Structure formats: C-alpha cells, structure tokens
Amino acid sequence: MKNFIILISSVLLLGCSSNSQSFINLNPIEFQTAIEKEGGIILDVRTPQEVSSGAIENASTIDFYDHNFERKISKIQKDKTVYVYCKSGGRSSQAAKLLVKSGQAKVVNLSGGVMAWQATQLPLIRTSKKEDKSIQELSISDFDTMLSQNNLVLADFHTLWCMPCRKISPIIDELKEEYVSSAQVLRIDMDNSELLAESFEIKAVPTLILFKNSKEIWRHTGLISKEELTQLLDSHL
C-alpha cells in the first residue's frame, strides 16, 4: 500500500497540467492497480463500434464525438475518481481535461489507451447492448400527474451509458414488482427527460428520490443496496 501511495504521488508531479488543472497519466499496469486499490468510475470514450470489440470491465461508455459529451460527463459523480481511456490515448487526454474542467475531483488517463492495455496482455470483455424496455422518458407534467396519483413514488434518475446506473437497474426493477400495490417505483432516462431532471436539480447519476404525497422526503446519489431501499420504502408505507 505504501509503495502504491508513493507511485501515485510521484505520478501526480508528472501529470499533465494547465493553470492548476491536472490529471494523472498511468500506464496499463498502474491504471489497473489504481482501479483495484482505489475504485471509482471507469470511462470509455471510444465510439460504439470500437466498444463492441471489447472494453475494460465495468466501464461506463460515452462517445467522445457525441455532441452532448460535455453535458453527459458533467453528470458523473464528482467525488469519484474517473479512469478514462480510448484507443490510443488522444481522445481520452482531451476528455480528461474536460472532466477536470467540469469539476471532477480526480482524473486518471490510460497512457496508450486500449492498444497499450492489450499489448500488456490485460483483459477486455465483450458486451452486447440490450434494449432497456423499463426505462421511461417523462415530461414534467407527466411526472406531476404520477406524483398526484401515488402516495409513495421512488424515482431512479439514470442514463443508459452509466455503469453504476446499469448495476442498480435490476434492483429498481425488482422493487417495482414487489411494491406494485403500494408504491410507484420507476427508472427515468435522464438523457431523454432533461427538463424533468433539471427541475429536480439532478447533478449526478444515478440519483434516487423518494416522494411522499408529492413531496421529496429522501435523496441519494450513487449505488445503494436493495436492503436499504426496502427498509426505506417499508418505513414510509
């Protein structure tokens, strides 16, 4: 652990910087070690076609060429370290600067990108993009109507590109079935319900909000267990 702290400290001194804004460059082994030791958000900024050939496990995916790229990365939890990578390091370096500019607490860039990662014989996983039929697009008026018709509403504001969002999705879907007669539980696509998300000042994804009698009574950002959510719902029924 001591050696890891020394490594990160030394790399910080060598990191790219501009007007006190900086990010860290790490080689593949250092990058993997930092993820395992510290945790955080892994961000793949390649195109969907590139991602389909294999990605680092548990990576969120936002295409650097997406015209909403800056808006999307601004919704990553600011207190989390972001580990960003692309094919060879060019796009990810630019993305790292934008992440720092958006207020990200700590940003780590993979030097040499996926090409260097594979050359070091580190694994990539193939993932197939599945259609999500449970996520909803809602207007402000639609949501107001839903609140007025249900005493208890648990809303999960998330996006399809966010890995923490994808991890919590099965939990929300299970709760929806289990509380079908006593509460409204739903997942809201923040990218396609922008005005609704803005009206509740959603700063990061996933953000969960519990409403009772149309009033917000609880809010949480990030992953949370099913047990905690079950206790929360039961305590307000």
Secondary structure, DSSP 8 states (H G I E B T S, - for coil): -HHHHHHHHHHHHHSEEETTEEEEEE-HHHHHHHHHHH--EEEE-S-HHHHTT-B-TTEEE--TT-TTHHHHHTTS-TTSEEEEE-SSSHHHHHHHHHHHHTT-SEEEEETTHHHHHHHTT---B-------SSEE---HHHHHHHHHH-SEEEEEEE-SS-HHHHHHHHHHHHHHHHTTTT-EEEEEETTT-HHHHHHTT--SSSEEEEEETTEEEEEEES---HHHHHHHHHHH-
